[in-house]
Amino acid sequence: MGSVPASDTQKSLDLALRVGEMLLANGAGAADVTATMSSITHHLGLRQAIVDVTFTMLTIAHQGGPDEAPIALRRNVTQREIDYADLTAVDHLVADLLSDRITRDEAAQQVLQLASSGHPTPRWAVTVSWGVVGAGVALLLGGDWIVLLVAALAGGVIEVLQRRLARFRLPFFYSQVAGGLLATLLAVALAVTDVPVDPSLVVTASIVMLLAGLGFMGAIQDALTGFYLTAQARILEVMIATIGIIVGVSFGLAVGDSLGVDLGLEPGRSGLSHLPGVIAGCAITAGGFAFSAYAPRRILLPIALIAGVGGALYYTLTDRGVGPAAASGIAAVVIGFVSYGVAGRGRVPPLVIVVSCIVPLLPGLSIYRGLSLLAAENYVGIIAMITAVAVAISLAAGVILGEYVAQPLGREARRLEQRLAGPRLVGPIRARLHKRSDR
């Protein structure tokens, strides 16, 4: 085979780089991005392209022969609002390209259109979906209709607040502080006015939406697939985002304490509704989150059903004495396993389903319990915070384990591909992987 002209090589590398940027910016793991970019270059005739993925930088290079000058392209990845519609569209584009249903130039044009297009969903609908998420979490935690209304209002207001702050280009940390503070001050106001509502439920329902479930998923996936630098960066981002919530809630608790308002958990509170409430709450929360992340409409109902099953399993296990971390991990394995087959039938990447389905199980209650106890100088709160970390890790690792199990079974008679880089949540399953330096 003759060497590829330099202009064609550059166009192929640029296409792979732009696809990788879209995937990474929308939450795909480094392994998936690397495999997808390598598949594109290999399909386009560049057999030895080198792909390097870090949290904020993509690099791709190719040298046609020992006497030819290497061509290297690099692109900074700016984090933006998660858009599962774009992620799904890029996933379909890559599949069409690798199946020769579209040409390289057509694929490049489609990528540019996706990168420059806005969201088709109206902004007010996204705000309403945040309110739905808040109401779903409140239902999951056993709140009455007043709590559901207040949590829905808080969710919508927090979304508007964070969107307005984003226009000032403030670091995301301050948006998290503002969100946690707003949720807690709302609970303080309710307690002062003697509204018959449990303030702790309002805070917990509100901060679940702020927890970085997507980032933690990506971090664990990157760590398990060997991309340690990117995993460390994602974990640091998640920690900063979570600390922002903690700072905001702590300020709110301090304000409540100065006013003589106790926002702590009710004695003996289990933290969960009855089984029907848990199932409905998980389904509503997951569906609302998926809608707010612009997931395709066709997948919203399957997401709600899978999340309901996961919530039922979690409730059953904890009701029988299984610890929250273990119960979360088992439920996440089932979610990951089921999501693989459903994603294929729904024509979306598995990432869209698994992230949405674990949102209801994020440890918002453990975080709030820990903060409440620590604010009262009760150092048992440290145990609650450790439990929250354990639950988050169990959720991410469990989902990925479920994908590990489901993907080989899904191929049935096919031989397990030796070059598969762990569980694939985005991009082609049968991918050619090449050298990368993120170790």
Solvent accessible surface area in square Angstrom, and as a share of the most:
residue,aa,sasa,rsa
1,M,199,0.89
2,G,63,0.61
3,S,80,0.52
4,V,46,0.26
5,P,81,0.51
6,A,68,0.53
7,S,71,0.46
8,D,48,0.25
9,T,6,0.03
10,Q,92,0.41
11,K,109,0.46
12,S,2,0.01
13,L,0,0.00
14,D,41,0.21
15,L,1,0.00
16,A,0,0.00
17,L,4,0.02
18,R,66,0.24
19,V,0,0.00
20,G,0,0.00
21,E,40,0.18
22,M,9,0.04
23,L,1,0.01
24,L,2,0.01
25,A,5,0.04
26,N,0,0.00
27,G,6,0.06
28,A,0,0.00
29,G,1,0.01
30,A,0,0.00
31,A,1,0.01
32,D,0,0.00
33,V,0,0.00
34,T,4,0.03
35,A,0,0.00
36,T,0,0.00
37,M,0,0.00
38,S,0,0.00
39,S,9,0.06
40,I,0,0.00
41,T,0,0.00
42,H,33,0.15
43,H,65,0.29
44,L,42,0.21
45,G,20,0.19
46,L,1,0.00
47,R,102,0.37
48,Q,128,0.57
49,A,1,0.01
50,I,84,0.43
51,V,1,0.00
52,D,38,0.20
53,V,0,0.00
54,T,40,0.23
55,F,27,0.11
56,T,73,0.43
57,M,57,0.25
58,L,0,0.00
59,T,25,0.14
60,I,0,0.00
61,A,25,0.19
62,H,22,0.10
63,Q,84,0.37
64,G,46,0.44
65,G,18,0.17
66,P,131,0.83
67,D,143,0.74
68,E,71,0.32
69,A,85,0.66
70,P,88,0.55
71,I,38,0.19
72,A,68,0.53
73,L,36,0.18
74,R,165,0.60
75,R,62,0.23
76,N,99,0.51
77,V,6,0.04
78,T,100,0.58
79,Q,84,0.38
80,R,97,0.35
81,E,77,0.35
82,I,40,0.20
83,D,5,0.02
84,Y,0,0.00
85,A,34,0.26
86,D,14,0.07
87,L,0,0.00
88,T,5,0.03
89,A,33,0.25
90,V,0,0.00
91,D,26,0.13
92,H,65,0.29
93,L,4,0.02
94,V,1,0.01
95,A,45,0.35
96,D,39,0.20
97,L,3,0.02
98,L,46,0.23
99,S,60,0.39
100,D,106,0.55
101,R,154,0.56
102,I,26,0.13
103,T,81,0.47
104,R,47,0.17
105,D,88,0.45
106,E,80,0.36
107,A,0,0.00
108,A,30,0.23
109,Q,105,0.47
110,Q,70,0.31
111,V,2,0.01
112,L,88,0.44
113,Q,103,0.46
114,L,36,0.18
115,A,53,0.41
116,S,95,0.61
117,S,62,0.40
118,G,63,0.60
119,H,72,0.32
120,P,117,0.74
121,T,8,0.05
122,P,63,0.40
123,R,81,0.29
124,W,173,0.61
125,A,10,0.08
126,V,1,0.01
127,T,24,0.14
128,V,85,0.49
129,S,6,0.04
130,W,49,0.17
131,G,6,0.06
132,V,58,0.33
133,V,4,0.02
134,G,0,0.00
135,A,21,0.16
136,G,0,0.00
137,V,3,0.02
138,A,0,0.00
139,L,42,0.21
140,L,9,0.04
141,L,9,0.05
142,G,39,0.38
143,G,11,0.10
144,D,72,0.37
145,W,174,0.61
146,I,36,0.18
147,V,4,0.02
148,L,44,0.22
149,L,111,0.55
150,V,19,0.11
151,A,0,0.00
152,A,31,0.24
153,L,112,0.56
154,A,3,0.02
155,G,0,0.00
156,G,11,0.11
157,V,64,0.37
158,I,0,0.00
159,E,6,0.03
160,V,47,0.27
161,L,51,0.25
162,Q,23,0.10
163,R,49,0.18
164,R,123,0.45
165,L,32,0.16
166,A,62,0.48
167,R,160,0.58
168,F,153,0.64
169,R,217,0.79
170,L,80,0.40
171,P,80,0.50
172,F,119,0.50
173,F,58,0.24
174,Y,116,0.44
175,S,5,0.03
176,Q,1,0.01
177,V,22,0.13
178,A,23,0.18
179,G,0,0.00
180,G,0,0.00
181,L,51,0.25
182,L,51,0.25
183,A,0,0.00
184,T,0,0.00
185,L,66,0.33
186,L,44,0.22
187,A,0,0.00
188,V,6,0.03
189,A,51,0.40
190,L,22,0.11
191,A,28,0.22
192,V,83,0.48
193,T,89,0.52
194,D,121,0.63
195,V,50,0.29
196,P,101,0.64
197,V,20,0.12
198,D,18,0.09
199,P,21,0.13
200,S,1,0.00
201,L,5,0.02
202,V,0,0.00
203,V,0,0.00
204,T,1,0.00
205,A,0,0.00
206,S,0,0.00
207,I,0,0.00
208,V,6,0.03
209,M,27,0.12
210,L,9,0.05
211,L,20,0.10
212,A,29,0.22
213,G,5,0.05
214,L,30,0.15
215,G,13,0.12
216,F,34,0.14
217,M,1,0.00
218,G,2,0.02
219,A,0,0.00
220,I,21,0.11
221,Q,1,0.01
222,D,0,0.00
223,A,35,0.27
224,L,94,0.47
225,T,14,0.08
226,G,5,0.05
227,F,1,0.00
228,Y,105,0.40
229,L,93,0.46
230,T,1,0.00
231,A,3,0.02
232,Q,115,0.51
233,A,32,0.25
234,R,12,0.04
235,I,59,0.30
236,L,102,0.51
237,E,69,0.31
238,V,9,0.05
239,M,99,0.44
240,I,76,0.39
241,A,4,0.03
242,T,29,0.17
243,I,80,0.40
244,G,0,0.00
245,I,1,0.00
246,I,39,0.20
247,V,45,0.26
248,G,0,0.00
249,V,0,0.00
250,S,45,0.29
251,F,114,0.48
252,G,0,0.00
253,L,19,0.09
254,A,59,0.46
255,V,60,0.34
256,G,0,0.00
257,D,111,0.57
258,S,89,0.58
259,L,109,0.54
260,G,71,0.68
261,V,23,0.13
262,D,122,0.63
263,L,5,0.02
264,G,25,0.24
265,L,40,0.20
266,E,86,0.39
267,P,137,0.86
268,G,85,0.82
269,R,59,0.22
270,S,95,0.61
271,G,2,0.02
272,L,48,0.24
273,S,20,0.13
274,H,144,0.64
275,L,66,0.33
276,P,99,0.62
277,G,12,0.12
278,V,1,0.00
279,I,66,0.33
280,A,39,0.31
281,G,0,0.00
282,C,1,0.00
283,A,22,0.17
284,I,73,0.37
285,T,0,0.00
286,A,0,0.00
287,G,15,0.14
288,G,6,0.06
289,F,50,0.21
290,A,0,0.00
291,F,45,0.19
292,S,12,0.08
293,A,7,0.05
294,Y,6,0.02
295,A,0,0.00
296,P,20,0.13
297,R,130,0.47
298,R,103,0.38
299,I,0,0.00
300,L,36,0.18
301,L,121,0.60
302,P,37,0.23
303,I,0,0.00
304,A,17,0.13
305,L,113,0.56
306,I,14,0.07
307,A,2,0.01
308,G,4,0.04
309,V,87,0.50
310,G,0,0.00
311,G,1,0.01
312,A,22,0.17
313,L,48,0.24
314,Y,33,0.13
315,Y,46,0.18
316,T,49,0.28
317,L,32,0.16
318,T,36,0.21
319,D,105,0.54
320,R,195,0.71
321,G,68,0.65
322,V,49,0.28
323,G,35,0.34
324,P,57,0.36
325,A,28,0.22
326,A,54,0.42
327,A,0,0.00
328,S,1,0.01
329,G,14,0.13
330,I,81,0.41
331,A,0,0.00
332,A,0,0.00
333,V,44,0.25
334,V,50,0.29
335,I,1,0.01
336,G,0,0.00
337,F,87,0.36
338,V,58,0.33
339,S,0,0.00
340,Y,43,0.16
341,G,28,0.27
342,V,37,0.21
343,A,3,0.02
344,G,58,0.56
345,R,198,0.72
346,G,12,0.12
347,R,140,0.51
348,V,7,0.04
349,P,2,0.01
350,P,18,0.11
351,L,3,0.01
352,V,0,0.00
353,I,0,0.00
354,V,0,0.00
355,V,1,0.00
356,S,0,0.00
357,C,1,0.00
358,I,3,0.01
359,V,6,0.04
360,P,7,0.04
361,L,17,0.09
362,L,18,0.09
363,P,15,0.09
364,G,0,0.00
365,L,28,0.14
366,S,15,0.10
367,I,8,0.04
368,Y,0,0.00
369,R,72,0.26
370,G,0,0.00
371,L,11,0.06
372,S,17,0.11
373,L,47,0.23
374,L,61,0.30
375,A,67,0.52
376,A,76,0.59
377,E,138,0.62
378,N,59,0.30
379,Y,154,0.59
380,V,82,0.47
381,G,0,0.00
382,I,85,0.43
383,I,112,0.57
384,A,10,0.08
385,M,40,0.18
386,I,109,0.55
387,T,36,0.21
388,A,6,0.04
389,V,83,0.48
390,A,36,0.28
391,V,7,0.04
392,A,16,0.12
393,I,75,0.38
394,S,25,0.16
395,L,1,0.01
396,A,1,0.01
397,A,36,0.28
398,G,6,0.05
399,V,0,0.00
400,I,0,0.00
401,L,92,0.46
402,G,0,0.00
403,E,0,0.00
404,Y,88,0.34
405,V,68,0.39
406,A,6,0.05
407,Q,2,0.01
408,P,50,0.31
409,L,109,0.54
410,G,46,0.44
411,R,16,0.06
412,E,148,0.67
413,A,104,0.81
414,R,148,0.54
415,R,206,0.75
416,L,92,0.46
417,E,36,0.16
418,Q,156,0.69
419,R,130,0.47
420,L,35,0.17
421,A,17,0.13
422,G,13,0.13
423,P,1,0.00
424,R,2,0.01
425,L,1,0.01
426,V,1,0.01
427,G,16,0.15
428,P,26,0.16
429,I,43,0.22
430,R,131,0.48
431,A,2,0.02
432,R,123,0.45
433,L,21,0.10
434,H,36,0.16
435,K,145,0.61
436,R,46,0.17
437,S,73,0.47
438,D,2,0.01
439,R,147,0.54
